[in-house]
Amino acid sequence: MFKFGIFLLAIAAIFGLQWYFEATTTEGQCPGCGVLQRGSNTEPFNCGMCGLELEVKDGQFVRYMKSGQAPQTPFEQMRDFAKQAAETKPPPKASPKASSTGSKKSSSAEVVDVEECKRAFFGEEEDMAASGEESTGASRICILGAGPAGLGLALGIARRGFSGGVVVYDQAEDHETAARYNPDRSYTIDITGHGARALDYLGVTHRFDEQLIKFRGIRILPLGKEEPWTGPGWTGSRGDICRALLRECRENYPGKVKFVFGTTAEVQDAYTGTVVLKDGSGVLTKSFDLVVACDGAGSTARTKIMADVPGFKSEKASLTNFCTMIHFDQNTEELDPSWLYVLNIDPPAVAGAINGDGGPRDPKWFCQIGFRCKNEFKDVPDAIKYIKKTAPKVLRHVSDKELAAFAKRECVHIGRAVVCNTFNAGRLVLLGDAGNPFPPVGQGINAALESAMVLDQCLAAADSQGRDFGWAGAKFTETWLPEAHAVSWIAQRVESGNLWKMGLVVLAVLLRISVLSDAKKDDRKWSSVAEAAKARQALGFRVAHRLVQAAVLGLTFFAGYKIGKKRLEG
Ligand SMILES: Cc1cc2nc3c(=O)[nH]c(=O)nc-3n(C[C@H](O)[C@H](O)[C@H](O)COP(=O)(O)OP(=O)(O)OC[C@H]3O[C@@H](n4cnc5c(N)ncnc54)[C@H](O)[C@@H]3O)c2cc1C
């Protein structure tokens, strides 16, 4: 009887503890990483997954704010900050002599180095203008970086017939004269729903049909599955994509945009739109009414506003995604260039085609081999042994020469993400990877192109409503921030060094609920795809939680029944 009493007491204690636990804590999703968990109702706590400091407010998890006066949701805080940033006046220590007048006034140029530099620089610009290909006149808009985001925006502005002058600076060589591929870096990039919609808006799909390989889907060989893509889509290298955008700008909108390659541009002052330009011949400082930084994942403009603009915040994530490229030069006729091939899942080995010297009909194949950490092979036999053991399907497509090159190639970290709380400050706007870099899952260029479309729409709205560029920048942040955060969240579901995450990715593909497939669709906003995935995740956690609870209770009852039965029999 005594034992039976203890057993009943234990059951009562379990229920009591559960009641206390549920009364003093709340189940919710971390607004940073979306993981479902329980947190204290009264004390701030850290997310178990991403470490973000959280508190419970009105039954929901929000970022912990010491003042307790923060707006309700992180997005509201970000929107408010974006508006403030656009309205903020230039700080008193704005750069000397640089223009700090309203955004509709003309821009000014200031020499910071020797007079010869100025002559050399203007000489180069005049040469370009004299060729008849590039535009002349002072520019009000500066686009810093001629990647997909910068070129997409330049094309959008050119198409609208903007007459204020647009100049694009890029430190690299002109895409049209640069080498078509580089085996150390070349990789295939798919343009699907979001990117295709942006290209349609930019009126450039005809050129992609001519210049790029059509994208038809993904073949996941280890699972024996195909994920066909039936909408408009293309595949090619970043260079192939940039060449198509640049050609469209130059041929169909001659003189609308000035392109200056081989010039490094750095933002000196976000509030006055001052940019420092450097090329082989000197240094020059110029001010613009609008500076759009499209300088990629390692953006110096982002670092600059992080340091100078009060309230600008960014959160970094570093995932264990590393990769090394290998060039396929054997039996490539067995592969269809319109398809992306997943040859292996762990480690990931994904191969795709880009344009060769003869264009889309002369494809070159590259395969990305994933690693969980920065990898270095001792020698060529070590690399061969590794590929034979982990991704043997790759061997069919590579010669000894390419294996030797692979063994020596640098393994690159591709798992970096930065999430910013705004994309605009003063006269500066961050676009594409510059404002929202995330690990590659087939959406980086799509996001870069779509963000260019959204910014162009905001500029068009500002123009038609008689508003200034500052308003357009704030509108862009308001519109794009939720999408940017959502696509970054989606990308961070994939991590080659995290077996749990990779297992979930495979399971989702098998169950046809893959967030990566949903992210490709043009009729789904990334924010809605991420919300649906978070809801599924929450349901999964809840079901798992209840199953564990039921199992514990079942076992306890079973044990109690056995003890009671024994006792009665005894
Ligand atoms: C391995 C890998 C695979 C990928 N696969 C895909 C995929 O399948 N699908 C997809 O959509 N995306 C993919 N991506 C991502 C995609 O390449 C990027 O997201 C995209 O290129 C970002 O475009 P962007 O214009 O914002 O920046 P970028 O393409 O990085 O362009 C930035 C430009 O700015 C210039 N620049 C930088 N600093 C300066 C400076 N100070 N002054 C002047 N110029 C400067 C650079 O020269 C460059 O031309 C992949 C990326 C990697 C690494």
The ligand as an ORCA input file, in Angstrom:
! r2SCAN-3c Opt
* xyz 0 1
  C      29.180     28.922    -54.704
  C      28.044     29.862    -54.926
  C      26.902     29.415    -55.560
  C      25.826     30.269    -55.775
  N      24.708     29.794    -56.394
  C      23.645     30.593    -56.597
  C      22.462     30.101    -57.279
  O      22.367     28.948    -57.722
  N      21.422     30.963    -57.460
  C      21.471     32.257    -57.007
  O      20.485     32.984    -57.184
  N      22.589     32.751    -56.374
  C      23.668     31.957    -56.147
  N      24.789     32.450    -55.524
  C      24.785     33.814    -54.968
  C      25.013     34.932    -55.977
  O      26.189     34.737    -56.710
  C      25.082     36.283    -55.245
  O      24.068     36.348    -54.292
  C      24.906     37.453    -56.236
  O      25.975     37.478    -57.142
  C      24.824     38.788    -55.508
  O      24.762     39.846    -56.437
  P      25.207     41.330    -56.046
  O      25.099     42.138    -57.278
  O      24.473     41.765    -54.844
  O      26.730     41.195    -55.579
  P      28.004     40.638    -56.368
  O      27.606     39.667    -57.412
  O      28.949     40.155    -55.328
  O      28.614     41.924    -57.083
  C      29.303     42.920    -56.366
  C      30.096     43.755    -57.346
  O      30.637     44.861    -56.644
  C      31.984     45.053    -57.037
  N      32.652     45.711    -55.917
  C      32.840     45.243    -54.664
  N      33.452     46.147    -53.905
  C      33.661     47.225    -54.689
  C      34.248     48.495    -54.478
  N      34.740     48.858    -53.291
  N      34.300     49.354    -55.518
  C      33.812     49.018    -56.742
  N      33.248     47.833    -56.993
  C      33.160     46.953    -55.981
  C      32.511     43.655    -57.337
  O      33.605     43.698    -58.232
  C      31.284     42.999    -57.954
  O      31.248     43.137    -59.348
  C      25.892     31.618    -55.323
  C      27.057     32.087    -54.691
  C      28.119     31.216    -54.482
  C      29.355     31.730    -53.778
*
